[in-house]
Amino acid sequence: LKLVQDFPSAPGAGGRSRGVLGPSGCLTLAMSSVAALNRSQREKLQNFQQVTGAPQRLAMEFLRRLNWSLDQALDVFFQEGHSCGVQQEHLDAKKLEALFMKYASSEDQTIRPEGIEELCKDLQISALDPVTLVLAWHCRAKQMGIFTREEFTTGMQRLGCDELPKLRAKVADMRQALQDRAACKEVYAFTFQFALDQGQRCLPVDMCIEFWKLLLPAHFALLETWISWVEQNVKNHVSKDTWMMLFDLATQVKPDLSDYDLQNGAWPVVLDEFVDFVRASRGQ
């Protein structure tokens, strides 16, 4: 709000500000800009502000600049060295290095599966907890089971943590992020690429099923039906297009599938077949 109010005004008669350049005018303009956003954009704006501490105007600037990709906007924000909130304040480089070294392998200075297990134990969570995917997303990790020094350090900077108690205090926030549709979609999209082996373009069905169980319970009313159907009918791999379109099915289509367009929708065939199955089983 202060950023908006400090926006320079154009002098008018008697030194008064005029038009939308005055403080109240800028505030009105900012509010009207938010009102023009769709639901997905408003959710991304809120999530960007929660992660970065950035004021609304700056958050919108970054999201528009990166075509409303929350993941890319956050990356650029931190890469450019911006600091608007607690996430970038008061981090002790020595403490952060000590935190990394506590879990890093002495062989190659990376945190490997054994170190991740130990970290999860110290965070009082299971290594199979979906929070670990949110943590990996913050770190922008490129390979499952490994955190490089750069990835871990960058993730801790995003989270504003330089020691274990601070990171443990963030677990609830990371878990809550999975309840937020926009934030969960970012983690969900990241997870597909994160889980791929080098050279792979699709994920095995059984791996996808485990990830769906972790990431979709809060967003997909038909999750159990979907998983049961997939186990019986899908034997090959899952493409990224199918992976992402499933999230749209879960979050944008009514639970009774009444607004799913089989004739004119651009859905993958596997989702059409699933919808056919559900409708047939319900006698629709």
Secondary structure, 3 states (H helix, E strand, C coil): CHHHHCCCCCECHHHCECHHHCHHHHHHHHHHHHHCCCHHHHHHHHHHHHHHCCCHHHHHHHHHHCCCCHHHHHHHHHHCCCCCCHHHCCCCHHHHHHHHHHHCCCCCCCECHHHHHHHHHHHCCCCCCCHHHHHHHHHCCCCCCCECHHHHHHHHHHHCCCCHHHHHHCHHHHHHHCCCHHHHHHHHHHHHHHHCCCCCCEECHHHHHHHHHHHCCCCCCCHHHHHHHHHHHCCCCEEHHHHHHHHHHHHHCCCCCCCCCCCCCCCCHHHHHHHHHHHHHCCC
